[in-house]
C-alpha cells in the first residue's frame, strides 16, 4: 500500500458517539443476523466505514469477560486486542507507520473497497502476548447501510505447532546429526588411532550440551507463553555474565569467523535477576548481531548502570531497513528463512514479561544497529 493511499480519511477519521449509537441500533434491530452470529465459534465484528466496532458477537465478549458492548463501541480491532502499535498512531489503530503492513488492516481496507479479503495478522500485545490471527472481511448490508463483517480466528496454536516442528527438525536434528557423525567415528578411532580420540570427544560433549540447552530453551519458551515459567533470582555480576555469554558462543561457527568485543567497565556492577533467562536473552541478541555482520567484522558489547537499572548494549555496523524494523519483535518473523523468527520474539518475551525489564533497538544508516536490554538492579548486595 503506498503512502498516498494509506493516509486517507478511512484510516484516520472516527465516527462520533451519536453516529455509532445510531449504527448500533440499526444492527441490533436485525435480531436474526445477530442471533446467528452469536452462535459462531469464532469472533465476529461488525465495523462501520471508519473501522470502528458497532457490534461484536458473544465469542469476543466471553473472551474479554464482558457482559455487554458498551466498553467496545467505537473502538478499532487493534485497540480491543491491545496491540502495541495501536497507541503509536495519532488516531489509534491503523494510523501508525508500523501498521502499514498489518494483515488485519489490509483485509479490512480491501473489504471496504468492495473486495472480500482474507489475511493473516501477527499482533504483539501490551502484555507481551503474541497473537496469530486469520482475518476475513466482507461487506454486508443492514437496513440499507453498508457495514464490514469481520471474522477473526486465533491460529496461534496452529502456528506454534508448525514453528516448533520446524525448529525441532531444523535445529535439533542438525545437532543430533553432528553428534551421530562423531559417535560413529569413535569405534574406528579406538581401534586404529586412539590419539585422535581426545580431539573428537570435546565435539561430542559440546554437541550434547548444546542439544540439551536447545531443548531447555524450547521448553522455557513454551512455559513462558503458557504463563508457567518460573523465575529464579540471584545476584549477578554484569562483567561475569557477559564473559559467560562469550563462553557459550565460542563453540558457534559464527563466533569463529566474527568477533565479539566486550567493553570493560571500571565499575563493579552487581544486580539481581534470573541468570538462565538473561543469558538466553543476551545470547540471542548477540547471535542475531553476529549473523548480520560479514566475516571478520565485530559485534560490540557494553554495560553500565542507568538510573536503577543495568543497561546492556549490543552493537553492530549493519542497518535494519525501516520496513523491517516494525516487525523485529513479532513472532515467526524473520528475514533469514521460514525456520527462523523466534529469537527476537523470545528476547522481548523473556525480558519484559519475566525479567521486568525493557528491550528496544535503534538502527541508523551509517551508524549501525544497537539493541538495548535494560534490567532492574533489584537488591545489589554481593553474596
C-alpha positions in Angstrom: 0.0 0.0 0.0 1.5 3.3 -1.0 1.7 6.3 1.4 -0.9 8.3 -0.6 -3.5 5.6 -0.2 -2.5 4.8 3.4 -3.2 8.3 4.8 -6.8 8.6 3.8 -9.9 9.5 5.8 -10.7 5.9 6.1 -7.6 5.4 8.1 -7.8 8.3 10.5 -11.4 9.6 10.7 -13.6 8.4 13.5 -17.4 8.5 13.8 -18.8 10.3 16.8 -20.8 8.7 19.6 -24.1 9.8 18.2 -23.4 8.2 14.8 -22.1 5.0 16.4 -25.2 4.7 18.6 -27.5 5.0 15.5 -25.5 2.4 13.7 -25.6 0.1 16.7 -29.3 0.4 16.9 -29.7 -0.5 13.2 -27.5 -3.6 13.6 -29.2 -4.8 16.8 -32.6 -4.4 15.2 -31.7 -7.3 12.8 -32.1 -10.0 15.5 -32.0 -12.8 13.0 -28.5 -11.8 12.0 -27.1 -11.1 15.4 -28.5 -14.3 16.8 -26.9 -16.3 14.1 -23.5 -14.6 14.5 -23.7 -15.2 18.3 -23.6 -18.9 17.6 -20.3 -18.7 15.7 -17.4 -20.4 17.4 -15.0 -17.6 16.5 -15.0 -13.8 16.9 -17.2 -11.8 14.5 -17.2 -8.0 14.4 -19.3 -5.6 12.5 -17.4 -2.4 11.7 -18.5 0.9 10.2 -16.6 2.5 7.3 -14.2 4.1 9.8 -13.2 0.6 11.1 -15.0 1.2 14.4 -16.8 -1.6 16.2 -20.6 -1.3 16.1 -21.3 -4.8 17.2 -19.4 -7.9 18.4 -20.6 -11.4 18.9 -20.7 -13.4 22.1 -17.4 -15.1 21.4 -15.5 -11.8 21.8 -17.5 -10.8 24.9 -16.8 -14.1 26.5 -13.1 -13.9 25.7 -12.9 -10.4 27.2 -15.1 -11.5 30.2 -17.6 -8.7 29.4 -21.4 -8.8 29.7 -22.1 -6.1 27.2 -20.8 -4.0 24.3 -20.6 -0.6 26.0 -16.8 -0.6 26.6 -16.2 -1.8 23.0 -18.3 0.6 21.0 -16.3 2.8 18.7 -13.0 1.0 19.3 -11.0 -0.4 16.4 -9.8 -4.1 16.4 -6.2 -3.4 17.4 -7.4 -1.3 20.4 -9.6 -4.2 21.6 -6.8 -6.7 21.3 -4.3 -4.3 23.0 -1.9 -4.2 20.0 1.3 -2.4 20.9 1.0 -0.3 17.7 -2.5 0.9 18.4 -1.2 3.6 20.8 1.6 4.8 18.5 -0.6 6.5 15.9 -2.2 9.8 16.4 -5.6 8.4 15.7 -5.2 4.9 17.2 -5.3 1.5 15.5 -4.1 1.6 11.9 -2.6 5.1 11.9 1.0 4.4 12.9 3.6 3.7 10.3 4.1 0.3 11.9 0.5 -0.6 10.9 1.1 -0.3 7.2 1.8 -4.0 6.8 -0.8 -5.2 9.3 -2.7 -8.1 7.8 -5.9 -7.2 9.6 -5.8 -3.6 8.5 -5.2 -4.6 4.9 -8.0 -7.2 4.9 -10.5 -4.6 6.3 -9.4 -1.9 3.8 -9.7 -4.2 0.9 -13.2 -5.2 2.1 -14.3 -1.6 2.5 -13.2 -1.1 -1.1 -15.6 -3.9 -2.2 -13.3 -6.9 -2.3 -13.7 -9.8 0.1 -10.3 -10.4 1.7 -8.6 -12.9 4.0 -5.2 -12.3 5.5 -3.1 -13.4 8.5 -2.1 -11.0 11.2 0.6 -11.1 13.9 -0.1 -8.9 16.9 2.2 -8.3 19.9 0.0 -7.1 22.8 0.9 -4.6 25.5 1.2 -7.7 27.8 3.8 -9.2 25.5 1.5 -11.9 24.4 1.8 -12.9 20.7 -1.4 -13.5 18.7 -1.6 -15.0 15.3 -4.9 -14.3 13.7 -6.7 -15.2 10.5 -8.9 -12.3 9.5 -11.6 -12.5 6.9 -13.6 -9.4 5.9 -16.5 -8.6 3.6 -19.3 -6.1 3.1 -22.8 -6.6 4.5 -25.9 -4.6 4.0 -28.0 -4.0 7.1 -31.1 -1.8 6.9 -29.9 -0.1 3.7 -26.5 0.8 5.2 -23.2 -1.0 4.3 -21.0 -2.4 7.1 -17.9 -4.5 7.2 -18.3 -8.0 8.7 -15.0 -9.3 10.0 -14.3 -12.8 11.3 -11.2 -13.4 13.4 -9.8 -16.8 14.2 -7.0 -17.3 16.6 -4.5 -19.6 14.8 -1.7 -19.2 17.4 -1.8 -22.9 18.4 -1.6 -23.9 14.7 1.3 -21.5 14.1 3.1 -22.6 17.3 2.8 -26.2 16.3 4.2 -25.6 12.9 7.0 -23.4 14.1 8.1 -25.8 16.9 8.1 -28.7 14.4 10.3 -26.7 12.0 12.6 -25.7 14.8 12.8 -29.3 16.1 13.6 -30.8 12.7 16.0 -27.9 11.8 18.0 -27.1 14.9 17.7 -30.3 17.0 18.2 -32.6 14.0 21.3 -30.7 12.9 22.8 -31.1 16.4 21.8 -34.7 16.6 23.2 -35.4 13.2 26.6 -33.8 14.1 26.7 -35.9 17.3 25.9 -39.0 15.4 28.7 -38.4 13.0 31.3 -38.0 15.8 29.8 -41.0 17.6 30.2 -43.2 14.5 33.9 -42.3 14.3 34.6 -43.5 17.9 35.0 -47.3 17.2 37.5 -46.8 14.4 39.5 -44.2 16.4 39.7 -46.5 19.4 40.9 -49.4 17.2 43.3 -47.6 14.9 44.2 -44.1 16.2 43.4 -43.6 19.8 45.4 -40.4 19.9 42.7 -38.6 17.8 40.0 -39.7 20.2 41.0 -36.8 22.5 40.2 -34.4 19.7 36.8 -35.8 18.9 35.4 -36.2 22.4 35.1 -32.5 23.1 33.0 -32.0 20.0 30.7 -34.8 21.0 30.4 -33.4 24.6 29.8 -29.9 23.3 27.2 -31.2 20.9 25.4 -33.0 23.7 25.4 -29.9 25.9 24.1 -27.7 23.0 21.4 -30.2 22.3 20.2 -30.2 26.0 20.4 -26.4 26.1 18.3 -26.1 22.9 15.6 -28.5 24.4 15.6 -26.5 27.6 15.2 -23.3 25.7 12.2 -24.6 23.7 10.7 -25.9 27.0 11.2 -22.5 28.6 9.6 -20.7 25.6 6.5 -22.9 25.8 6.3 -22.4 29.5 6.6 -18.6 29.1 3.8 -18.5 26.6 1.6 -20.6 28.9 2.4 -18.3 31.9 4.0 -21.2 33.7 7.7 -20.1 33.6 9.4 -19.9 37.0 11.9 -17.1 37.6 14.9 -17.7 40.0 16.5 -14.5 41.2 20.2 -14.4 42.2 23.0 -11.9 42.5 24.8 -11.4 39.2 27.9 -9.5 38.1 27.5 -7.8 34.8 31.0 -8.5 33.5 31.0 -12.1 34.6 27.6 -12.5 32.9 28.9 -11.3 29.5 32.0 -13.4 29.9 29.7 -16.4 30.4 27.8 -15.4 27.2 31.1 -15.3 25.3 31.9 -18.8 26.6 28.5 -20.2 25.4 29.1 -18.7 21.9 32.7 -19.7 21.4 31.6 -23.1 20.1 29.4 -21.5 17.5 30.7 -21.3 13.9 29.6 -17.7 13.7 32.0 -16.8 16.5 34.9 -18.4 14.8 34.6 -16.2 11.8 33.5 -13.0 13.5 34.5 -11.2 16.7 32.7 -10.3 19.9 34.3 -7.4 21.8 33.3 -6.7 25.5 34.0 -3.1 26.5 35.1 -3.2 30.1 33.5 -1.0 32.7 35.7 0.0 35.6 32.7 -0.1 37.9 31.9 -3.4 39.6 28.2 -3.8 38.7 26.1 -6.2 40.7 22.3 -6.7 40.2 19.6 -9.3 40.8 17.9 -11.3 38.0 17.4 -14.8 36.6 20.8 -15.8 35.2 19.4 -18.5 32.9 16.8 -16.3 31.2 19.0 -13.3 30.9 21.9 -15.3 29.4 19.4 -16.6 26.8 18.2 -13.1 26.0 21.8 -11.7 25.5 22.9 -14.8 23.6 20.1 -14.5 21.2 20.7 -10.8 20.7 24.5 -11.4 20.1 23.8 -14.3 17.7 21.5 -12.1 15.7 24.1 -9.4 15.6 26.9 -11.8 14.6 24.7 -13.3 11.8 24.2 -9.8 10.4 27.8 -8.8 10.0 30.3 -10.0 7.5 33.2 -12.4 8.3 36.0 -10.7 10.1 33.7 -8.0 11.5 32.9 -7.4 15.1 29.9 -7.1 17.5 30.5 -4.9 20.5 29.0 -5.4 23.9 29.0 -2.9 26.7 27.2 -2.4 30.0 26.6 0.4 32.5 24.3 1.5 35.3 21.4 3.7 34.2 19.2 5.1 37.0 18.1 2.0 38.9 18.9 -0.5 36.1 21.7 -2.2 34.3 21.8 -1.4 30.6 23.4 -3.9 28.2 24.1 -2.7 24.7 24.8 -5.0 21.7 26.0 -3.0 18.6 27.0 -3.9 15.1 27.6 -1.9 11.9 24.5 -3.1 10.0 21.4 -1.1 9.3 18.0 -2.6 9.5 15.7 -1.3 6.7 12.8 0.8 8.0 10.2 -1.6 6.5 11.7 -4.4 8.6 12.1 -2.6 11.9 8.5 -2.7 12.9 8.4 -6.5 12.6 11.5 -7.3 14.6 9.9 -8.5 17.8 7.0 -10.2 16.1 6.8 -14.0 16.5 7.7 -16.0 13.4 9.0 -13.0 11.5 12.5 -13.5 10.0 14.4 -12.1 7.1 16.5 -15.3 7.1 14.2 -18.3 6.5 10.8 -19.7 7.4 12.5 -21.8 10.1 13.6 -18.7 12.0 11.9 -15.8 13.7 11.7 -16.8 17.3 14.9 -15.3 18.6 13.9 -11.6 18.8 10.4 -12.5 19.9 11.8 -14.5 22.8 14.2 -11.7 23.7 11.2 -9.4 24.3 9.0 -12.0 25.9 11.6 -13.1 28.5 12.9 -9.6 29.2 9.7 -7.7 29.6 7.3 -10.3 30.9 9.6 -12.3 33.2 12.6 -10.2 34.0 10.6 -7.0 34.3 13.0 -5.2 32.1 12.8 -3.5 28.7 14.2 -4.1 25.3 14.4 -1.9 22.2 16.8 -1.1 19.4 17.9 1.9 17.3 19.1 1.4 13.8 20.5 4.3 11.6 22.2 4.2 8.3 25.9 4.9 8.6 25.9 4.1 12.3 24.6 0.6 12.5 22.2 -1.1 15.0 22.2 -1.2 18.8 20.0 -3.4 20.8 19.4 -2.3 24.4 18.5 -4.7 27.2 17.5 -2.9 30.4 17.3 -4.9 33.6 16.3 -3.6 37.0 19.1 -3.8 39.5 16.9 -5.1 42.4 18.9 -6.0 45.5 22.5 -5.4 44.8 24.3 -6.9 47.8 27.2 -9.2 46.6 27.0 -12.8 48.0 
